[in-house]
Amino acid sequence: MNIENTARTIKIIPVQQAKSDKIRTAIKEKVCAYARVSTDNEDQLNSYETQCKYYNEKLSKDPNIIYVGLYADPGRTGTKMRIRKDFLRMIEDCRAGKITRIITKSVQRFARNTVECLNIARELSNRGITIYFETNGIDTADPGSWLILSIMASIAEEESRTISHNVSWAYQKKFQKGEYAGGQIYGYKIEKNKFEIVQDQALVVKRIFNEFMQGKTLRAIQIGLEADGILSPGGKQKWLHSTIKSILQNEKYKGDLILQKTYKVDVLCDRKANNGEKPKYLVSNNHLPIIERSLFDAVQVELKNRFKRKTEEIGLGNFTCEYAFSTIVECGECGHKFRRHSQWSLDHSKKVPIWVCTKHQKEHDKCSMKPIKEECLEQGFLKAINKIVDNKEELLNMIVNNAREVIDQPNVYTINDLTENLSQKQEELVVLSQKYSIRPTEEQQNQVSNLIEEIRSIQEQMEIIRQKNNSICILDYRLNEIKTVLKGVYNTFHKDICKALLEKVVIKDKHSATYVFKCGIAIEQEI
Protein backbone atom coordinates (compact mmCIF):
# COMPACT_ATOMS: atom_id res chain seq x y z
CA MET A 1 0.00 0.00 0.00
CA ASN A 2 1.51 3.26 -1.10
CA ILE A 3 1.38 6.14 1.23
CA GLU A 4 1.29 9.49 -0.50
CA ASN A 5 3.20 12.22 1.31
CA THR A 6 1.20 15.37 1.60
CA ALA A 7 2.96 18.67 2.24
CA ARG A 8 1.44 20.66 5.12
CA THR A 9 1.70 24.44 5.39
CA ILE A 10 1.75 25.84 8.95
CA LYS A 11 0.96 29.53 9.27
CA ILE A 12 2.13 31.24 12.48
CA ILE A 13 -0.38 33.80 13.69
CA PRO A 14 0.91 36.47 16.16
CA VAL A 15 -0.68 36.26 19.58
CA GLN A 16 -2.19 39.75 19.41
CA GLN A 17 -3.63 39.05 15.97
CA ALA A 18 -5.06 35.70 17.07
CA LYS A 19 -6.67 37.39 20.03
CA SER A 20 -8.00 40.18 17.85
CA ASP A 21 -9.34 37.81 15.17
CA LYS A 22 -11.00 35.27 17.44
CA ILE A 23 -11.62 36.41 21.00
CA ARG A 24 -12.52 40.01 20.29
CA THR A 25 -15.09 39.07 17.72
CA ALA A 26 -16.89 37.00 20.33
CA ILE A 27 -16.44 39.19 23.42
CA LYS A 28 -17.02 42.93 23.49
CA GLU A 29 -14.07 44.96 24.69
CA LYS A 30 -14.38 46.95 27.92
CA VAL A 31 -13.12 50.34 26.83
CA CYS A 32 -12.33 53.43 28.88
CA ALA A 33 -10.99 56.86 27.99
CA TYR A 34 -8.34 58.91 29.82
CA ALA A 35 -8.07 62.71 29.72
CA ARG A 36 -5.65 65.08 31.48
CA VAL A 37 -4.56 68.70 31.49
CA SER A 38 -1.65 69.98 33.57
CA THR A 39 -2.88 73.40 34.75
CA ASP A 40 -6.05 75.19 35.78
CA ASN A 41 -5.78 78.03 33.27
CA GLU A 42 -8.79 78.80 31.10
CA ASP A 43 -7.39 77.44 27.80
CA GLN A 44 -6.43 74.09 29.28
CA LEU A 45 -9.72 73.72 31.14
CA ASN A 46 -11.55 74.30 27.84
CA SER A 47 -9.36 71.59 26.27
CA TYR A 48 -10.14 69.28 29.18
CA GLU A 49 -13.90 69.79 28.87
CA THR A 50 -13.67 69.24 25.12
CA GLN A 51 -11.80 65.94 25.61
CA CYS A 52 -14.33 64.70 28.17
CA LYS A 53 -17.32 65.62 26.00
CA TYR A 54 -15.74 64.04 22.91
CA TYR A 55 -14.98 60.68 24.53
CA ASN A 56 -18.27 60.41 26.40
CA GLU A 57 -20.31 61.08 23.26
CA LYS A 58 -18.19 58.90 20.94
CA LEU A 59 -17.67 55.83 23.09
CA SER A 60 -21.04 55.69 24.86
CA LYS A 61 -22.79 55.39 21.47
CA ASP A 62 -20.53 52.62 20.08
CA PRO A 63 -22.55 49.35 20.09
CA ASN A 64 -19.46 47.18 19.53
CA ILE A 65 -17.85 47.96 22.90
CA ILE A 66 -18.73 48.17 26.57
CA TYR A 67 -17.93 51.73 27.63
CA VAL A 68 -16.51 51.57 31.16
CA GLY A 69 -16.32 55.34 31.56
CA LEU A 70 -14.01 58.33 31.58
CA TYR A 71 -10.99 58.73 33.87
CA ALA A 72 -9.72 62.29 34.08
CA ASP A 73 -7.14 64.35 36.01
CA PRO A 74 -7.56 68.12 35.56
CA GLY A 75 -4.68 70.30 36.74
CA ARG A 76 -2.21 67.42 37.22
CA THR A 77 1.32 67.16 35.86
CA GLY A 78 2.12 64.26 33.57
CA THR A 79 5.62 63.81 34.99
CA LYS A 80 4.46 62.12 38.21
CA MET A 81 2.03 59.23 38.05
CA ARG A 82 1.55 59.02 41.84
CA ILE A 83 -0.31 62.33 42.15
CA ARG A 84 -2.88 61.52 39.41
CA LYS A 85 -5.69 59.90 41.39
CA ASP A 86 -7.92 58.97 38.46
CA PHE A 87 -4.98 57.58 36.50
CA LEU A 88 -4.08 55.31 39.41
CA ARG A 89 -7.73 54.30 39.80
CA MET A 90 -7.81 53.39 36.10
CA ILE A 91 -4.69 51.21 36.43
CA GLU A 92 -6.20 49.42 39.46
CA ASP A 93 -9.38 48.77 37.45
CA CYS A 94 -7.22 47.36 34.65
CA ARG A 95 -5.54 45.01 37.10
CA ALA A 96 -8.96 43.99 38.40
CA GLY A 97 -10.08 43.01 34.88
CA LYS A 98 -12.63 45.81 34.50
CA ILE A 99 -10.88 47.31 31.44
CA THR A 100 -9.38 45.71 28.30
CA ARG A 101 -8.63 48.82 26.23
CA ILE A 102 -7.70 52.47 26.95
CA ILE A 103 -8.20 55.33 24.52
CA THR A 104 -6.42 58.63 25.12
CA LYS A 105 -5.67 61.75 23.11
CA SER A 106 -1.86 61.49 22.97
CA VAL A 107 1.30 60.21 24.66
CA GLN A 108 1.67 63.66 26.25
CA ARG A 109 -1.77 63.35 27.90
CA PHE A 110 -1.02 59.82 29.12
CA ALA A 111 2.44 60.47 30.65
CA ARG A 112 5.45 62.77 30.24
CA ASN A 113 7.83 60.47 32.05
CA THR A 114 9.41 58.01 29.59
CA VAL A 115 10.16 55.29 32.13
CA GLU A 116 6.73 55.43 33.79
CA CYS A 117 4.93 55.54 30.43
CA LEU A 118 6.70 52.47 29.01
CA ASN A 119 6.58 50.50 32.26
CA ILE A 120 2.83 50.91 32.69
CA ALA A 121 2.19 50.24 28.97
CA ARG A 122 4.19 46.98 29.15
CA GLU A 123 2.45 45.88 32.34
CA LEU A 124 -0.96 46.44 30.76
CA SER A 125 0.13 44.72 27.54
CA ASN A 126 1.19 41.64 29.54
CA ARG A 127 -2.34 41.57 30.95
CA GLY A 128 -3.82 41.73 27.46
CA ILE A 129 -4.83 45.40 27.80
CA THR A 130 -4.07 47.75 24.91
CA ILE A 131 -3.71 51.53 24.68
CA TYR A 132 -4.62 53.66 21.66
CA PHE A 133 -3.07 57.14 21.37
CA GLU A 134 -5.31 58.93 18.86
CA THR A 135 -3.21 61.95 17.87
CA ASN A 136 -0.01 59.89 17.55
CA GLY A 137 -1.75 56.98 15.78
CA ILE A 138 -0.07 54.49 18.13
CA ASP A 139 -1.83 51.27 19.17
CA THR A 140 0.00 48.92 21.55
CA ALA A 141 -2.01 46.04 20.04
CA ASP A 142 0.48 46.32 17.15
CA PRO A 143 3.91 44.90 18.15
CA GLY A 144 5.58 47.34 15.76
CA SER A 145 4.26 50.34 17.68
CA TRP A 146 6.54 49.99 20.71
CA LEU A 147 9.58 51.66 19.15
CA ILE A 148 7.45 54.61 18.06
CA LEU A 149 5.88 54.77 21.56
CA SER A 150 9.29 54.92 23.25
CA ILE A 151 10.38 57.71 20.89
CA MET A 152 7.18 59.69 21.43
CA ALA A 153 7.42 59.24 25.22
CA SER A 154 11.01 60.57 25.14
CA ILE A 155 9.86 63.56 23.07
CA ALA A 156 7.02 64.23 25.55
CA GLU A 157 9.46 64.13 28.46
CA GLU A 158 11.84 66.53 26.70
CA GLU A 159 8.93 68.88 25.93
CA SER A 160 8.08 68.87 29.62
CA ARG A 161 11.67 69.69 30.48
CA THR A 162 11.68 72.62 28.03
CA ILE A 163 8.36 73.94 29.37
CA SER A 164 9.64 73.62 32.95
CA HIS A 165 12.80 75.57 32.07
CA ASN A 166 10.73 78.36 30.48
CA VAL A 167 8.35 78.52 33.43
CA SER A 168 11.28 78.62 35.89
CA TRP A 169 12.84 81.47 33.90
CA ALA A 170 9.53 83.40 34.02
CA TYR A 171 9.21 82.85 37.78
CA GLN A 172 12.81 83.97 38.27
CA LYS A 173 12.01 87.27 36.57
CA LYS A 174 8.94 87.71 38.79
CA PHE A 175 11.00 86.99 41.91
CA GLN A 176 13.58 89.58 40.90
CA LYS A 177 10.75 92.14 40.69
CA GLY A 178 9.46 91.06 44.11
CA GLU A 179 6.24 89.62 42.67
CA TYR A 180 4.48 86.76 44.46
CA ALA A 181 3.95 83.77 42.15
CA GLY A 182 2.47 81.19 44.53
CA GLY A 183 -1.03 80.04 45.41
CA GLN A 184 -3.54 81.23 47.98
CA ILE A 185 -2.42 81.60 51.61
CA TYR A 186 -4.71 80.84 54.55
CA GLY A 187 -5.73 84.17 56.08
CA TYR A 188 -5.34 86.12 52.83
CA LYS A 189 -7.13 86.51 49.52
CA ILE A 190 -4.49 87.12 46.84
CA GLU A 191 -5.35 88.65 43.50
CA LYS A 192 -2.82 90.22 41.10
CA ASN A 193 -0.11 90.26 43.76
CA LYS A 194 -2.41 92.11 46.20
CA PHE A 195 -2.91 90.58 49.67
CA GLU A 196 -6.29 91.16 51.29
CA ILE A 197 -6.88 89.86 54.84
CA VAL A 198 -9.72 87.36 55.30
CA GLN A 199 -10.90 88.28 58.80
CA ASP A 200 -12.34 84.93 60.00
CA GLN A 201 -9.23 83.05 58.86
CA ALA A 202 -6.97 85.76 60.32
CA LEU A 203 -8.56 85.18 63.75
CA VAL A 204 -7.63 81.49 63.52
CA VAL A 205 -4.03 82.39 62.60
CA LYS A 206 -3.82 84.77 65.59
CA ARG A 207 -5.25 82.06 67.84
CA ILE A 208 -2.58 79.57 66.71
CA PHE A 209 0.27 82.05 67.36
CA ASN A 210 -1.07 83.11 70.77
CA GLU A 211 -1.77 79.57 71.98
CA PHE A 212 1.71 78.47 70.92
CA MET A 213 3.29 81.28 72.94
CA GLN A 214 1.08 80.31 75.88
CA GLY A 215 2.94 77.01 75.93
CA LYS A 216 0.60 74.77 73.98
CA THR A 217 2.04 72.04 71.76
CA LEU A 218 1.08 71.59 68.12
CA ARG A 219 -1.08 68.63 69.16
CA ALA A 220 -2.88 70.65 71.85
CA ILE A 221 -3.57 73.44 69.32
CA GLN A 222 -4.83 70.85 66.83
CA ILE A 223 -7.21 69.29 69.36
CA GLY A 224 -8.62 72.71 70.26
CA LEU A 225 -9.22 73.73 66.64
CA GLU A 226 -10.93 70.45 65.82
CA ALA A 227 -13.05 70.58 68.99
CA ASP A 228 -14.32 74.05 67.99
CA GLY A 229 -15.22 72.83 64.49
CA ILE A 230 -12.71 75.08 62.71
CA LEU A 231 -11.86 73.75 59.25
CA SER A 232 -8.25 73.43 58.10
CA PRO A 233 -6.87 75.50 55.17
CA GLY A 234 -7.80 72.55 52.95
CA GLY A 235 -11.40 72.65 54.18
CA LYS A 236 -11.07 69.45 56.22
CA GLN A 237 -12.18 68.79 59.80
CA LYS A 238 -8.79 67.31 60.74
CA TRP A 239 -5.77 69.56 61.18
CA LEU A 240 -2.24 68.25 60.65
CA HIS A 241 0.72 69.16 62.88
CA SER A 242 2.67 70.07 59.74
CA THR A 243 -0.07 72.54 58.72
CA ILE A 244 0.03 74.31 62.10
CA LYS A 245 3.83 74.42 62.07
CA SER A 246 3.91 75.85 58.53
CA ILE A 247 1.51 78.61 59.64
CA LEU A 248 3.79 79.42 62.59
CA GLN A 249 6.83 79.61 60.27
CA ASN A 250 5.23 81.49 57.36
CA GLU A 251 6.79 84.95 57.14
CA LYS A 252 3.81 86.22 55.12
CA TYR A 253 1.84 86.59 58.36
CA LYS A 254 4.20 89.38 59.48
CA GLY A 255 3.86 91.16 56.13
CA ASP A 256 7.04 89.91 54.44
CA LEU A 257 7.68 87.72 51.42
CA ILE A 258 10.53 85.26 50.90
CA LEU A 259 10.54 84.16 47.27
CA GLN A 260 12.03 80.93 45.85
CA LYS A 261 12.03 78.97 49.10
CA THR A 262 11.93 75.74 47.06
CA TYR A 263 13.18 74.68 43.64
CA LYS A 264 13.37 71.72 41.26
CA VAL A 265 16.63 70.11 40.18
CA ASP A 266 14.85 68.51 37.23
CA VAL A 267 11.30 68.32 35.90
CA LEU A 268 11.04 64.67 37.02
CA CYS A 269 12.24 65.42 40.58
CA ASP A 270 10.20 66.62 43.54
CA ARG A 271 10.66 70.16 44.80
CA LYS A 272 13.28 70.54 47.53
CA ALA A 273 14.05 73.21 50.10
CA ASN A 274 16.33 75.97 48.86
CA ASN A 275 19.23 75.98 51.31
CA GLY A 276 21.40 78.33 49.31
CA GLU A 277 21.53 76.42 46.02
CA LYS A 278 19.42 79.15 44.37
CA PRO A 279 19.05 82.87 45.20
CA LYS A 280 16.26 83.85 47.60
CA TYR A 281 14.47 87.20 47.53
CA LEU A 282 13.17 89.01 50.64
CA VAL A 283 10.43 91.62 50.21
CA SER A 284 9.90 93.42 53.54
CA ASN A 285 6.56 95.03 54.43
CA ASN A 286 4.97 93.76 51.23
CA HIS A 287 1.42 93.70 52.63
CA LEU A 288 -0.64 94.20 55.79
CA PRO A 289 0.43 91.73 58.51
CA ILE A 290 -1.90 89.49 60.49
CA ILE A 291 0.69 88.91 63.24
CA GLU A 292 2.82 91.60 64.89
CA ARG A 293 6.48 91.29 63.98
CA SER A 294 7.55 90.97 67.63
CA LEU A 295 5.14 88.06 68.21
CA PHE A 296 6.18 86.33 64.98
CA ASP A 297 9.89 86.61 65.83
CA ALA A 298 9.22 85.41 69.40
CA VAL A 299 7.47 82.33 68.00
CA GLN A 300 10.51 81.52 65.83
CA VAL A 301 12.75 81.67 68.91
CA GLU A 302 10.32 79.48 70.87
CA LEU A 303 10.23 76.92 68.04
CA LYS A 304 14.02 76.65 68.16
CA ASN A 305 14.00 76.37 71.95
CA ARG A 306 11.45 73.57 71.86
CA PHE A 307 13.43 71.70 69.22
CA LYS A 308 16.54 72.06 71.35
CA ARG A 309 14.62 70.85 74.40
CA LYS A 310 13.30 67.90 72.40
CA THR A 311 16.79 66.75 71.47
CA GLU A 312 18.37 67.19 74.91
CA GLU A 313 19.93 64.15 76.52
CA ILE A 314 19.02 65.24 80.04
CA GLY A 315 15.55 64.36 81.33
CA LEU A 316 12.50 64.09 79.10
CA GLY A 317 12.97 63.91 75.35
CA ASN A 318 9.69 65.30 74.04
CA PHE A 319 8.14 68.70 74.60
CA THR A 320 4.67 68.44 76.15
CA CYS A 321 2.20 70.86 77.67
CA GLU A 322 -0.12 68.35 79.28
CA TYR A 323 0.72 69.80 82.70
CA ALA A 324 1.67 73.31 83.78
CA PHE A 325 5.20 72.31 84.86
CA SER A 326 5.98 69.84 82.07
CA THR A 327 9.67 70.06 80.94
CA ILE A 328 10.41 73.22 82.98
CA VAL A 329 11.18 71.83 86.46
CA GLU A 330 14.92 71.22 86.94
CA CYS A 331 16.92 69.64 89.72
CA GLY A 332 19.30 72.10 91.39
CA GLU A 333 21.54 69.21 92.46
CA CYS A 334 22.07 67.18 89.26
CA GLY A 335 20.51 69.34 86.51
CA HIS A 336 18.05 66.68 85.31
CA LYS A 337 14.38 67.34 84.57
CA PHE A 338 11.52 66.44 86.90
CA ARG A 339 8.75 64.08 85.76
CA ARG A 340 5.19 63.96 87.00
CA HIS A 341 3.92 60.93 88.93
CA SER A 342 1.05 60.12 91.28
CA GLN A 343 1.15 58.60 94.75
CA TRP A 344 -1.50 57.72 97.30
CA SER A 345 -2.21 60.18 100.08
CA LEU A 346 -1.40 59.17 103.66
CA ASP A 347 -4.97 58.01 104.28
CA HIS A 348 -5.09 56.25 100.86
CA SER A 349 -8.24 58.19 99.97
CA LYS A 350 -6.92 59.74 96.76
CA LYS A 351 -3.90 60.00 94.47
CA VAL A 352 -1.69 63.08 94.84
CA PRO A 353 0.41 64.37 91.88
CA ILE A 354 4.13 64.74 92.64
CA TRP A 355 7.21 65.73 90.64
CA VAL A 356 10.32 63.53 90.79
CA CYS A 357 13.86 64.11 89.55
CA THR A 358 14.52 61.58 86.76
CA LYS A 359 18.10 61.06 87.97
CA HIS A 360 16.97 60.42 91.56
CA GLN A 361 14.29 58.08 90.24
CA LYS A 362 16.84 55.91 88.43
CA GLU A 363 19.89 56.26 90.71
CA HIS A 364 19.12 57.28 94.31
CA ASP A 365 22.81 57.25 95.27
CA LYS A 366 23.74 59.85 92.59
CA CYS A 367 21.02 62.41 93.38
CA SER A 368 19.39 62.90 96.78
CA MET A 369 16.65 65.32 95.66
CA LYS A 370 13.29 64.35 97.18
CA PRO A 371 9.93 64.45 95.30
CA ILE A 372 7.90 67.69 95.39
CA LYS A 373 4.10 67.86 95.59
CA GLU A 374 2.52 69.61 92.62
CA GLU A 375 0.39 71.68 95.00
CA CYS A 376 3.59 73.09 96.55
CA LEU A 377 4.90 74.12 93.10
CA GLU A 378 1.60 75.84 92.30
CA GLN A 379 1.49 77.76 95.60
CA GLY A 380 5.12 78.77 95.11
CA PHE A 381 4.29 80.15 91.66
CA LEU A 382 1.37 82.20 93.05
CA LYS A 383 3.60 83.70 95.77
CA ALA A 384 6.33 84.48 93.23
CA ILE A 385 4.03 86.20 90.73
CA ASN A 386 2.32 88.23 93.46
CA LYS A 387 5.76 89.40 94.60
CA ILE A 388 6.25 90.70 91.06
CA VAL A 389 2.83 92.41 91.15
CA ASP A 390 3.60 94.02 94.54
CA ASN A 391 6.90 95.42 93.21
CA LYS A 392 5.89 95.93 89.62
CA GLU A 393 7.32 99.44 89.15
CA GLU A 394 10.78 98.42 90.36
CA LEU A 395 10.76 95.14 88.44
CA LEU A 396 9.48 96.74 85.23
CA ASN A 397 12.35 99.23 85.38
CA MET A 398 14.74 96.31 85.83
CA ILE A 399 13.28 94.50 82.77
CA VAL A 400 13.51 97.67 80.66
CA ASN A 401 17.11 98.27 81.74
CA ASN A 402 18.03 94.66 80.93
CA ALA A 403 16.44 95.03 77.53
CA ARG A 404 18.24 98.33 76.95
CA GLU A 405 21.58 96.73 77.80
CA VAL A 406 21.01 94.10 75.13
CA ILE A 407 19.73 96.57 72.55
CA ASP A 408 22.40 99.21 73.18
CA GLN A 409 25.35 96.83 72.85
CA PRO A 410 27.28 98.20 69.86
CA ASN A 411 27.71 96.08 66.75
CA VAL A 412 30.77 96.89 64.67
CA TYR A 413 29.30 95.01 61.70
CA THR A 414 25.78 94.28 60.51
CA ILE A 415 24.62 90.85 59.33
CA ASN A 416 24.71 92.08 55.71
CA ASP A 417 28.32 93.30 56.06
CA LEU A 418 29.39 90.02 57.60
CA THR A 419 27.53 87.96 54.99
CA GLU A 420 29.28 89.81 52.18
CA ASN A 421 32.66 89.46 53.92
CA LEU A 422 32.02 85.74 54.51
CA SER A 423 31.24 85.16 50.82
CA GLN A 424 34.48 86.86 49.79
CA LYS A 425 36.54 84.79 52.22
CA GLN A 426 34.88 81.55 51.10
CA GLU A 427 35.62 82.37 47.46
CA GLU A 428 39.26 83.07 48.40
CA LEU A 429 39.41 79.70 50.17
CA VAL A 430 38.13 77.87 47.09
CA VAL A 431 40.74 79.59 44.90
CA LEU A 432 43.58 78.82 47.32
CA SER A 433 42.47 75.20 47.76
CA GLN A 434 42.58 74.69 44.01
CA LYS A 435 45.87 76.56 43.67
CA TYR A 436 47.64 74.66 46.47
CA SER A 437 46.06 71.26 45.85
CA ILE A 438 49.34 69.57 44.91
CA ARG A 439 52.10 69.41 47.57
CA PRO A 440 51.49 72.76 49.30
CA THR A 441 54.38 74.33 51.21
CA GLU A 442 54.18 75.01 54.94
CA GLU A 443 53.64 78.70 54.22
CA GLN A 444 50.79 77.89 51.85
CA GLN A 445 49.20 75.57 54.42
CA ASN A 446 49.39 78.33 57.04
CA GLN A 447 47.78 80.75 54.58
CA VAL A 448 44.82 78.37 54.10
CA SER A 449 44.56 77.72 57.87
CA ASN A 450 44.49 81.45 58.64
CA LEU A 451 41.76 81.98 56.08
CA ILE A 452 39.70 79.17 57.63
CA GLU A 453 40.10 80.81 61.07
CA GLU A 454 38.93 84.14 59.63
CA ILE A 455 35.83 82.41 58.21
CA ARG A 456 35.09 80.80 61.59
CA SER A 457 35.50 84.16 63.32
CA ILE A 458 33.01 85.81 60.94
CA GLN A 459 30.54 82.98 61.47
CA GLU A 460 30.85 83.38 65.25
CA GLN A 461 30.19 87.14 64.97
CA MET A 462 27.12 86.44 62.82
CA GLU A 463 25.79 84.00 65.41
CA ILE A 464 26.28 86.57 68.21
CA ILE A 465 24.27 89.16 66.25
CA ARG A 466 21.53 86.60 65.50
CA GLN A 467 21.28 85.70 69.19
CA LYS A 468 21.15 89.36 70.11
CA ASN A 469 18.34 89.98 67.61
CA ASN A 470 16.48 86.97 69.01
CA SER A 471 16.89 88.33 72.54
CA ILE A 472 15.57 91.74 71.49
CA CYS A 473 12.43 90.35 69.86
CA ILE A 474 11.68 87.95 72.71
CA LEU A 475 12.24 90.66 75.34
CA ASP A 476 9.96 93.03 73.46
CA TYR A 477 7.19 90.44 73.37
CA ARG A 478 7.63 89.37 77.00
CA LEU A 479 7.71 92.97 78.20
CA ASN A 480 4.28 93.62 76.70
CA GLU A 481 3.06 90.32 78.09
CA ILE A 482 4.28 90.94 81.65
CA LYS A 483 2.78 94.47 81.63
CA THR A 484 -0.63 92.91 80.94
CA VAL A 485 -0.20 90.30 83.67
CA LEU A 486 0.91 92.81 86.29
CA LYS A 487 -2.46 94.52 86.17
CA GLY A 488 -4.07 91.68 88.15
CA VAL A 489 -3.83 89.94 91.53
CA TYR A 490 -3.62 86.15 91.56
CA ASN A 491 -5.23 84.03 94.25
CA THR A 492 -5.93 80.97 92.09
CA PHE A 493 -3.42 78.96 90.06
CA HIS A 494 -3.99 79.10 86.29
CA LYS A 495 -2.12 76.66 84.07
CA ASP A 496 -2.16 78.93 80.97
CA ILE A 497 -0.68 81.90 82.86
CA CYS A 498 2.01 79.67 84.32
CA LYS A 499 2.95 78.23 80.90
CA ALA A 500 2.93 81.69 79.30
CA LEU A 501 5.15 83.41 81.86
CA LEU A 502 7.41 80.80 83.44
CA GLU A 503 10.71 79.83 81.83
CA LYS A 504 11.74 77.23 84.42
CA VAL A 505 11.69 76.22 88.09
CA VAL A 506 14.97 75.21 89.70
CA ILE A 507 14.39 73.05 92.80
CA LYS A 508 17.02 73.81 95.44
CA ASP A 509 15.67 71.44 98.06
CA LYS A 510 12.34 70.10 99.27
CA HIS A 511 11.34 73.50 100.72
CA SER A 512 12.74 76.10 98.29
CA ALA A 513 12.89 76.82 94.56
CA THR A 514 13.81 79.58 92.11
CA TYR A 515 11.07 80.62 89.70
CA VAL A 516 12.64 82.03 86.54
CA PHE A 517 10.20 84.04 84.40
CA LYS A 518 10.53 84.46 80.65
CA CYS A 519 10.95 88.22 81.03
CA GLY A 520 14.24 87.65 82.89
CA ILE A 521 13.03 87.94 86.52
CA ALA A 522 14.12 85.22 88.96
CA ILE A 523 12.31 84.88 92.32
CA GLU A 524 13.54 82.64 95.13
CA GLN A 525 10.54 81.21 96.91
CA GLU A 526 9.73 78.82 99.73
CA ILE A 527 7.54 75.93 98.62
Secondary structure, 3 states (H helix, E strand, C coil): CCCCCCCCCCCCCCHHHHHHHHHHHHCCEEEEEEEEECCCCHHHHHHHHHHHHHHHHHHHCCCCEEEEEEEEEECCCCCCHHHCHHHHHHHHHHHCCCCCEEEECCHHHHCCCHHHHHHHHHHHHHCCCEEEECCCCEECCCHHHHHHHHHHHHHHHHHHHHHHHHHHHHHHHHHHCCCCCCCCCCCEEEECCEEEECHHHHHHHHHHHHHHHCCCCHHHHHHHHHHCCCCCCCCCCCCCHHHHHHHHHCHHHHCCEEECCEECCCCCCCCEECCCCCCCEEECCCCCCCCCHHHHHHHHHHHHHHHHHHCCCCCCCCCCCCCCCCCCEEECCCCCEEEEEEEECCCCCCEEEEEEEHHHHHCHHHCCCCCEEHHHHHHHHHHHHHHHHHCHHHHHHHHHHHHHHHHHCCCCCCHHHHHHHHHHHHHHHHHHHHHCCCCCCHHHHHHHHHHHHHHHHHHHHHHHHHHHHHHHHHHHHHHHHHHHHCCCCCCCCCHHHHHHHEEEEEEEECCEEEEEECCCCEEEEEC
